[in-house]
């Protein structure tokens, strides 16, 4: 019950941020991408609050969006459609956090047993993302 309330609060907060989008930013990006340069399939989790693992990326309902095969490039999702990443990051503390997990391990051991041990953790600001062309590469 508490977890569901936190998730709803997060979604409502993000909707307010997006709805209030001023577009007062020189460049506004509505998408960014994650490229899996490793030799194995990964899951990623993206969040605006460090350590806030509010969903299981391996859940069959939406795992296709968060599972990236070796060599694949995928649009990063945050749970809602965004029109301006720059403003969302600015209003949400300034950073996007991306956590990378080995898909084989998540599938065999279960999300709850793996979520505290990501392969890689990114803490990215809008300026850092701009420098990379809104493309994040793993590894």
N, C-alpha and C positions, 0 to 999 in steps of 0.2 A: 504494500500500500504506500509506504513512504517512498520507495524507489519510483513508483508510478507518478506520485506527486512531484518529485524532483524532475523527472523527465518532462512532465507537462509544463512545469514552471520554466524549464530551459527552453522548450519549444515556444512557449508564449513570449518569453523574453526575446528570443531571436526574431520572432515575427514582428514585434514592436520595433526592433532595431532596423529590420529590413523595410518595414512600412514607413519608417521615418526617414528613409534614405534621401538625403539632401542632394546627392549627386554633385556636391561642391568639391569634388576631387578632380584633379586634372585628368587622370586616367582612372577608369573604373573597369575592373575585370569581373566578369560574371563566372569565370571558370579558371581552374588550374588543373594540372595533370600530374600523375604519379607514374613514373616509368620503373618497371621492375627489371633491372639489369642483372639480377642474380640468375643462378641456374635452377632455382626452384620456385614453386608457387608460394605466394604470400597472401596474407590477409592484412588489411590496414584498418586502423581506427583513427578517425579525425575528430578533434574536439577543440573548443575554444577555451577550455579550462584544464590546466595541467592535472593529469591523473584522473580525470573524470571519464571513467570507462562505463558510460551509461547504456551501452548496447553490446550485444554479442555479434561481431561481424560474420560469424559462421552460421548464424541462424538461417535455416533454409528459406525463409520468407524473403530475405534480401541479401544473402551471401554472394549472389552473382555480382552485385555492385561493389563488394568489398574484397573480392578474391581476384588476384592478378597473377596470371601465369607468367612464367619466365619469358622475358623479352617483350612483354605486353605493356602498353601505355594506356592508362585509364583516367577518366575525369574524376577528381576528388569530390566526394559527397560529404555533406555535413548534416544531412537530415531534412533540410529545406532548400528550396530553390533561391539562389542569391542573385541579386542584381549588381552588387558592388562589394567585392571582397575587402577592398581598402577601408570602406566605412565600417563594415562589420568588425574587422580586426581592430580598428580604432576604438569602437564603442565597447568591445568585449575584452579589454585589457591589453590589446596590442599584439597578441600572438595566436598562431594556429599551431596546435600540437598534433603530430602524426606519429602513430605507433605502428611498427611493422612486426608481424608475427609469422613464424613458419607455419604454413597451412597444414602440412602433414602432421605436425605436432599438435596443433589446435584440434584437428579432426580426430586424432587418436587419443589424446589425453583430456580433451574437453576444455572449453573456454575458461571456466572457473579455475582450472589448474594451471593455465598458461598466461592469463591476462597480466599478471604482475611481472612477467619476464619477457618483455619484447626484445626482438633482435636489434632493433634500432628505435631511437626516439628523436624526433625532430621538434625543435622549438623555433618557429619561423615568424618573422615580422613581415609586414607589407613591403618594407624596403628590401629585405632579403629575397622575397619572392619576386619582386620587380627585377632584381639583378639576375635572377635565374630564368627570366621570361615566363614566370608563373608555371614552372616545370620543376618538380622534385624528382630526383633520381635515387633509387635504392639499388645497390649499396653505393 
